Amino acid sequence: MRRLLSIAGDAVKSINPSLLSSPPPSTEESGHDVCYLGPNGEDDYQHVTYCKDLPEGQRAMVGSWYIHPERHAVEYIAFVVLASLVIRALLPTLSRYPEKKAGNLDPPRFMTIMTGFIYIIQLVYKCNGYPGKILFMCMPCNVLWTMWAGLCFLPLKTQTKHIMHQLIIPYTSLSIVAVATPDTSDLKMWMEVPFFFAIHWLLIAYPIYFLQSGRTSVLSSKNGLVLNFFKWWTLASAFFALFYFGVCVPLSLAFGLNLNYMLSPPPNPGDMVSGPNFRLQSTLCCAAAFFFVQFIVTAAAVFARAAKGLAITKKSA
């Protein structure tokens, strides 16, 4: 087993030998801080890339081998396999959205126009930033905007739209976290910071609109309340793990960028999330955030339905 792990680790390390063993300091300390080694891991001054020579904003997002390559291989296989099995098991059992109400899942015209406008601006910012910044469309809140763009502009099946709306609800917790603890260290272009806050607040407002208007609901007539809750929460966690371990980690390693903090932990109070297990800690934190928002929305829906039923009873009495 140790031999297999060593081979897997060497294969992963070969993806990008230019990464340092740990993240570079966030601010210049020596006047010649190194952010990347040479293409084959050379550490002489002729081959390394100095942090001061990087485009503005990139330094904060430099990737590294903070996690050992062998650990990358193990977590990749474990999370991708487990998440894939969970998704495959859950998808056929989900509640189905009635076809006769399929139009309710389509965003209204004002939302479609706003989403298209925002998505274009996002792409402009990402394409005009440092090399590889476009990959940060893989950040959770940018993925949410991609989901909303898909709902607005793609000819999706009704059940696909239903699943996307249900997943967006727990994922909204990430927008709340982004507003509460923003990391704007790589946002350097004109109006990029105000735009960051504006679009994150909108990501919170969008699902509230759909829930408040009755276009979507977290309640189901097919499954019991608790079973339905846990199915959607588990599915949201599985899709999140599959995308970030299965897609973002390889991209992060290949391009040397810390996408969604998959290579090293983000700044956090007291370095509570740190060390070789930081991704497991982050995964548990995200699952807990999904659970909390899903629970709050479900509880609100139950109370709203009970209040409506009580009002109807009083009116008919």
Secondary structure, 3 states (H helix, E strand, C coil): CHHHHHHHHHHHHCCCCCCECCCCCCCCCCCCCEEECCCCCCCCCCCCEEHHHCCCCCHHHECECCCCHHHHHHHHHHHHHHHHHHHHHHHHHCCCCCHHHHHHHCCCHHHHHHHHHHHHHHHHHHHCCCCCHHHHHHCHHHHHHHHHHHHHHCCCCHHHHHHHHHHHHHHHHHHHHHHHCCCCCCCCCCCHHHHHHHHHHHHHHHHHHHHHCCCCCCCCCCCCHHHHHHHHHHHHHHHHHHHHHHHHHHHHHHHCECHHHCCCCCCCHHHCCCCCCHHHHHHHHHHHHHHHHHHHHHHHHHHHHHHHHHHHHHHHC
